């Protein structure tokens, strides 16, 4: 059972429960944004609103979870692993295949929503290399924050590579819809016609 505010906001289970609990509010936010955009004359109100809210809803809980402090947060110096695959090999050796699989899948999902939806919302990001660069940059910021804040976590190059790979794979999955983003009319309101036209 989740106990107190720390149970809701300071544990993986709590974050997952909060994420599910706010889903109706997320749906309401999409509806409100889309309605406002349609009233302003946008021709892609639902698509734009769903993509924007989806990026936030699909990314924030994962980042929140990986920023949760460990048991010795603040008491130990940050740890860094810059050798590719070293961290993953250690996890497999110490934790076994189940923990290894959870680590890999979790890291692939961190920026997957960003990778899937950003090209649908922003035509300038409709490119796998750009999504990879964006996700890698975001991941480096998160890993640097873990180190600087001394969260008792390992700031790992493997995490950056997996986070970027997850975003890239998600971007490839949404690629069939990219052309619609490039061809869609601007999201700006349509100009009013002058009287008599």
BADRENKE-336491 format. One record per residue (C-alpha): residue number from 1; x, y, z. Coordinates in steps of 0.2 Angstrom, whole numbers. Layout:
{n:NUM&east:X&north:Y&up:Z} .
...
//
This chain:
{n:1&east:0&north:0&up:0} .
{n:2&east:7&north:17&up:-4} .
{n:3&east:9&north:27&up:12} .
{n:4&east:10&north:46&up:13} .
{n:5&east:17&north:59&up:1} .
{n:6&east:33&north:50&up:-1} .
{n:7&east:24&north:34&up:-6} .
{n:8&east:15&north:44&up:-20} .
{n:9&east:29&north:54&up:-26} .
{n:10&east:45&north:46&up:-21} .
{n:11&east:43&north:28&up:-26} .
{n:12&east:42&north:19&up:-43} .
{n:13&east:25&north:12&up:-38} .
{n:14&east:19&north:29&up:-33} .
{n:15&east:24&north:37&up:-49} .
{n:16&east:15&north:24&up:-59} .
{n:17&east:-1&north:26&up:-49} .
{n:18&east:0&north:45&up:-51} .
{n:19&east:3&north:43&up:-69} .
{n:20&east:-13&north:32&up:-71} .
{n:21&east:-23&north:43&up:-59} .
{n:22&east:-20&north:59&up:-70} .
{n:23&east:-25&north:51&up:-86} .
{n:24&east:-43&north:58&up:-86} .
{n:25&east:-35&north:76&up:-83} .
{n:26&east:-23&north:72&up:-98} .
{n:27&east:-38&north:68&up:-109} .
{n:28&east:-47&north:84&up:-103} .
{n:29&east:-31&north:94&up:-107} .
{n:30&east:-31&north:87&up:-125} .
{n:31&east:-49&north:91&up:-127} .
{n:32&east:-48&north:109&up:-121} .
{n:33&east:-33&north:113&up:-131} .
{n:34&east:-40&north:105&up:-147} .
{n:35&east:-57&north:115&up:-144} .
{n:36&east:-47&north:131&up:-142} .
{n:37&east:-37&north:128&up:-157} .
{n:38&east:-52&north:124&up:-168} .
{n:39&east:-61&north:139&up:-162} .
{n:40&east:-46&north:149&up:-168} .
{n:41&east:-47&north:141&up:-185} .
{n:42&east:-33&north:128&up:-184} .
{n:43&east:-35&north:114&up:-196} .
{n:44&east:-25&north:101&up:-186} .
{n:45&east:-31&north:105&up:-169} .
{n:46&east:-33&north:87&up:-162} .
{n:47&east:-17&north:81&up:-170} .
{n:48&east:-7&north:95&up:-163} .
{n:49&east:-15&north:95&up:-145} .
{n:50&east:-13&north:76&up:-144} .
{n:51&east:5&north:76&up:-149} .
{n:52&east:9&north:90&up:-137} .
{n:53&east:1&north:83&up:-122} .
{n:54&east:7&north:65&up:-127} .
{n:55&east:25&north:71&up:-127} .
{n:56&east:23&north:78&up:-109} .
{n:57&east:13&north:64&up:-102} .
{n:58&east:23&north:50&up:-110} .
{n:59&east:40&north:58&up:-105} .
{n:60&east:38&north:66&up:-88} .
{n:61&east:34&north:50&up:-77} .
{n:62&east:49&north:41&up:-84} .
{n:63&east:61&north:56&up:-81} .
{n:64&east:53&north:58&up:-64} .
{n:65&east:57&north:39&up:-60} .
{n:66&east:75&north:40&up:-65} .
{n:67&east:77&north:56&up:-55} .
{n:68&east:71&north:48&up:-39} .
{n:69&east:85&north:48&up:-26} .
{n:70&east:94&north:32&up:-20} .
{n:71&east:96&north:26&up:-2} .
{n:72&east:112&north:36&up:0} .
{n:73&east:108&north:52&up:-10} .
{n:74&east:118&north:67&up:-5} .
{n:75&east:129&north:56&up:6} .
{n:76&east:139&north:48&up:-9} .
{n:77&east:148&north:57&up:-24} .
{n:78&east:140&north:54&up:-41} .
{n:79&east:146&north:39&up:-51} .
{n:80&east:150&north:40&up:-69} .
{n:81&east:151&north:26&up:-82} .
{n:82&east:158&north:32&up:-99} .
{n:83&east:163&north:15&up:-106} .
{n:84&east:150&north:8&up:-118} .
{n:85&east:141&north:-8&up:-112} .
{n:86&east:151&north:-9&up:-96} .
{n:87&east:136&north:-4&up:-85} .
{n:88&east:124&north:-16&up:-94} .
{n:89&east:136&north:-30&up:-92} .
{n:90&east:138&north:-26&up:-74} .
{n:91&east:119&north:-26&up:-72} .
{n:92&east:117&north:-43&up:-81} .
{n:93&east:131&north:-51&up:-70} .
{n:94&east:125&north:-44&up:-54} .
{n:95&east:106&north:-44&up:-56} .
{n:96&east:103&north:-57&up:-69} .
{n:97&east:93&north:-58&up:-85} .
{n:98&east:77&north:-51&up:-77} .
{n:99&east:85&north:-35&up:-70} .
{n:100&east:95&north:-33&up:-86} .
{n:101&east:79&north:-34&up:-97} .
{n:102&east:70&north:-22&up:-86} .
{n:103&east:84&north:-10&up:-87} .
{n:104&east:85&north:-10&up:-106} .
{n:105&east:66&north:-9&up:-109} .
{n:106&east:65&north:5&up:-96} .
{n:107&east:78&north:15&up:-104} .
{n:108&east:71&north:12&up:-121} .
{n:109&east:54&north:19&up:-115} .
{n:110&east:61&north:35&up:-107} .
{n:111&east:60&north:46&up:-122} .
{n:112&east:50&north:35&up:-133} .
{n:113&east:34&north:46&up:-133} .
{n:114&east:45&north:61&up:-138} .
{n:115&east:53&north:51&up:-152} .
{n:116&east:36&north:45&up:-158} .
{n:117&east:26&north:62&up:-156} .
{n:118&east:38&north:76&up:-159} .
{n:119&east:40&north:72&up:-178} .
{n:120&east:21&north:73&up:-179} .
{n:121&east:20&north:89&up:-170} .
{n:122&east:35&north:98&up:-177} .
{n:123&east:39&north:96&up:-195} .
{n:124&east:57&north:101&up:-192} .
{n:125&east:60&north:86&up:-181} .
{n:126&east:53&north:74&up:-194} .
{n:127&east:70&north:65&up:-196} .
{n:128&east:78&north:50&up:-187} .
{n:129&east:95&north:59&up:-184} .
{n:130&east:87&north:74&up:-177} .
{n:131&east:76&north:64&up:-165} .
{n:132&east:92&north:54&up:-160} .
{n:133&east:101&north:70&up:-157} .
{n:134&east:87&north:78&up:-147} .
{n:135&east:84&north:62&up:-136} .
{n:136&east:103&north:60&up:-133} .
{n:137&east:104&north:79&up:-128} .
{n:138&east:89&north:77&up:-116} .
{n:139&east:97&north:61&up:-109} .
{n:140&east:114&north:69&up:-106} .
{n:141&east:105&north:83&up:-96} .
{n:142&east:96&north:70&up:-86} .
{n:143&east:112&north:60&up:-82} .
{n:144&east:122&north:76&up:-78} .
{n:145&east:108&north:81&up:-66} .
{n:146&east:109&north:64&up:-58} .
{n:147&east:127&north:67&up:-55} .
{n:148&east:127&north:85&up:-50} .
{n:149&east:112&north:82&up:-37} .
{n:150&east:121&north:67&up:-30} .
{n:151&east:106&north:56&up:-32} .
{n:152&east:115&north:40&up:-28} .
{n:153&east:113&north:34&up:-46} .
{n:154&east:126&north:30&up:-60} .
{n:155&east:127&north:43&up:-74} .
{n:156&east:130&north:30&up:-88} .
{n:157&east:134&north:32&up:-106} .
{n:158&east:123&north:16&up:-109} .
{n:159&east:108&north:25&up:-102} .
{n:160&east:111&north:39&up:-115} .
{n:161&east:113&north:26&up:-129} .
{n:162&east:97&north:17&up:-124} .
{n:163&east:87&north:32&up:-122} .
{n:164&east:92&north:39&up:-139} .
{n:165&east:89&north:22&up:-147} .
{n:166&east:71&north:21&up:-139} .
{n:167&east:67&north:38&up:-146} .
{n:168&east:74&north:33&up:-163} .
{n:169&east:64&north:17&up:-164} .
{n:170&east:48&north:26&up:-159} .
{n:171&east:51&north:39&up:-172} .
{n:172&east:53&north:25&up:-185} .
{n:173&east:36&north:18&up:-179} .
{n:174&east:28&north:35&up:-182} .
{n:175&east:36&north:38&up:-199} .
{n:176&east:21&north:33&up:-210} .
{n:177&east:12&north:49&up:-203} .
{n:178&east:27&north:61&up:-205} .
{n:179&east:21&north:66&up:-222} .
{n:180&east:5&north:72&up:-216} .
{n:181&east:14&north:84&up:-204} .
{n:182&east:25&north:91&up:-218} .
{n:183&east:9&north:93&up:-229} .
{n:184&east:-3&north:99&up:-216} .
{n:185&east:-8&north:117&up:-217} .
{n:186&east:0&north:129&up:-204} .
{n:187&east:-7&north:128&up:-186} .
{n:188&east:-10&north:147&up:-187} .
{n:189&east:-28&north:153&up:-188} .
{n:190&east:-35&north:156&up:-205} .
{n:191&east:-35&north:175&up:-209} .
{n:192&east:-53&north:182&up:-210} .
{n:193&east:-59&north:187&up:-228} .
{n:194&east:-62&north:205&up:-231} .
{n:195&east:-80&north:210&up:-233} .
{n:196&east:-87&north:208&up:-250} .
{n:197&east:-76&north:194&up:-255} .
//
